[in-house]
Amino acid sequence: MHNPSNALSEFNMLLVGLIDKVCEELGLKRLDYSTPEDLFRAIFDRCSAKYLSNLDDMMGDDYLRDDLLGIMHRAVRVRIEESRRSA
């Protein structure tokens, strides 16, 4: 039988690996940030408003939990709102 906690752990490892790849492409170092919120903010500051809107639309409200993916999605929404205010 599959252990749900192992699946979550594996998902988090995959997500961290993807985050590291994105950071490398953007010239960022994940360990330079004290919180996931700060890291995602730095990443999404480098993304276009159109990209962030598409990502937000794709995720809908399904991912706004208190996990790493939820923190990331909230950072997307904050960045979208900031870009709307500055436009």
C-alpha positions as a Markdown table, in Angstrom:
| # | Residue | x | y | z |
|---|---|---|---|---|
| 1 | Met | 0.0 | 0.0 | 0.0 |
| 2 | His | 1.2 | 3.5 | -0.8 |
| 3 | Asn | 2.1 | 5.7 | 2.1 |
| 4 | Pro | 0.6 | 9.2 | 1.7 |
| 5 | Ser | 3.3 | 10.9 | 3.7 |
| 6 | Asn | 6.0 | 9.4 | 1.4 |
| 7 | Ala | 4.1 | 10.8 | -1.6 |
| 8 | Leu | 4.0 | 14.2 | 0.0 |
| 9 | Ser | 7.7 | 14.1 | 0.8 |
| 10 | Glu | 8.5 | 13.0 | -2.8 |
| 11 | Phe | 6.3 | 15.8 | -4.2 |
| 12 | Asn | 8.1 | 18.4 | -2.0 |
| 13 | Met | 11.5 | 17.1 | -3.1 |
| 14 | Leu | 10.4 | 17.4 | -6.7 |
| 15 | Leu | 9.1 | 20.9 | -6.1 |
| 16 | Val | 12.3 | 22.0 | -4.4 |
| 17 | Gly | 14.3 | 20.5 | -7.3 |
| 18 | Leu | 12.2 | 22.5 | -9.8 |
| 19 | Ile | 12.6 | 25.7 | -7.6 |
| 20 | Asp | 16.4 | 25.2 | -7.6 |
| 21 | Lys | 16.4 | 24.8 | -11.4 |
| 22 | Val | 14.4 | 28.1 | -11.8 |
| 23 | Cys | 16.7 | 29.8 | -9.3 |
| 24 | Glu | 19.8 | 28.7 | -11.3 |
| 25 | Glu | 18.3 | 30.0 | -14.5 |
| 26 | Leu | 17.5 | 33.4 | -12.9 |
| 27 | Gly | 20.9 | 33.6 | -11.1 |
| 28 | Leu | 19.3 | 33.3 | -7.7 |
| 29 | Lys | 20.4 | 31.1 | -4.8 |
| 30 | Arg | 17.6 | 29.5 | -2.9 |
| 31 | Leu | 19.6 | 29.4 | 0.4 |
| 32 | Asp | 20.1 | 33.2 | 0.3 |
| 33 | Tyr | 16.4 | 33.6 | 1.3 |
| 34 | Ser | 15.2 | 33.1 | 4.8 |
| 35 | Thr | 11.6 | 32.3 | 3.9 |
| 36 | Pro | 9.8 | 30.7 | 1.0 |
| 37 | Glu | 7.8 | 33.9 | 0.7 |
| 38 | Asp | 11.0 | 36.0 | 0.1 |
| 39 | Leu | 12.3 | 33.5 | -2.4 |
| 40 | Phe | 9.1 | 33.3 | -4.4 |
| 41 | Arg | 8.9 | 37.1 | -4.4 |
| 42 | Ala | 12.3 | 37.3 | -5.9 |
| 43 | Ile | 11.4 | 34.8 | -8.5 |
| 44 | Phe | 8.1 | 36.4 | -9.5 |
| 45 | Asp | 9.6 | 39.9 | -9.6 |
| 46 | Arg | 11.4 | 38.6 | -12.7 |
| 47 | Cys | 8.2 | 37.3 | -14.4 |
| 48 | Ser | 5.9 | 39.1 | -16.7 |
| 49 | Ala | 2.4 | 40.0 | -15.6 |
| 50 | Lys | 1.0 | 37.9 | -18.4 |
| 51 | Tyr | 2.9 | 34.8 | -17.3 |
| 52 | Leu | 1.8 | 35.3 | -13.7 |
| 53 | Ser | -1.9 | 35.8 | -14.8 |
| 54 | Asn | -1.7 | 32.6 | -16.8 |
| 55 | Leu | -0.2 | 30.7 | -13.9 |
| 56 | Asp | -2.9 | 32.1 | -11.5 |
| 57 | Asp | -5.6 | 31.1 | -14.0 |
| 58 | Met | -4.2 | 27.6 | -14.3 |
| 59 | Met | -4.0 | 27.1 | -10.5 |
| 60 | Gly | -7.4 | 28.6 | -9.7 |
| 61 | Asp | -8.2 | 28.6 | -6.0 |
| 62 | Asp | -7.3 | 24.9 | -5.6 |
| 63 | Tyr | -3.8 | 25.6 | -4.4 |
| 64 | Leu | -4.2 | 28.2 | -1.8 |
| 65 | Arg | -3.3 | 25.9 | 1.1 |
| 66 | Asp | -0.7 | 26.3 | 3.8 |
| 67 | Asp | 1.9 | 24.3 | 2.0 |
| 68 | Leu | 4.8 | 25.2 | -0.3 |
| 69 | Leu | 2.6 | 25.3 | -3.4 |
| 70 | Gly | 0.1 | 27.5 | -1.6 |
| 71 | Ile | 2.8 | 29.9 | -0.5 |
| 72 | Met | 4.0 | 30.1 | -4.1 |
| 73 | His | 0.5 | 30.7 | -5.4 |
| 74 | Arg | -0.1 | 33.5 | -2.9 |
| 75 | Ala | 3.1 | 35.1 | -4.0 |
| 76 | Val | 1.9 | 35.0 | -7.6 |
| 77 | Arg | -1.3 | 36.8 | -6.6 |
| 78 | Val | 0.5 | 39.4 | -4.6 |
| 79 | Arg | 2.8 | 40.1 | -7.6 |
| 80 | Ile | -0.2 | 40.4 | -9.9 |
| 81 | Glu | -1.9 | 42.9 | -7.6 |
| 82 | Glu | 1.3 | 44.9 | -7.4 |
| 83 | Ser | 1.7 | 45.0 | -11.1 |
| 84 | Arg | -1.9 | 46.2 | -11.5 |
| 85 | Arg | -1.4 | 49.0 | -9.1 |
| 86 | Ser | 1.8 | 50.2 | -10.8 |
| 87 | Ala | 0.3 | 50.1 | -14.3 |
